[in-house]
């Protein structure tokens, strides 16, 4: 999933910034340079746990090659352990 086209709607971008403290540039950098681990959820929904400047969990819908971001938030301790396990 290295060649992702990342789409974030204006509403989601606002939520990420004000609710979770994640800027769009940080999100994109984390997916590009953070060595993300991808986990399939249901249907076309995926979870990515990544670490660039900090650990971030990203939930998105994948319609090849576009990742439509649903939400992103700082990773919990259990998610960080899962990331470091693989």
Helices and strands as residue ranges (DSSP letters): E 5-7, H 10-20, H 24-33, E 37-40, E 45-51, E 55-63, E 66-74, H 77-85
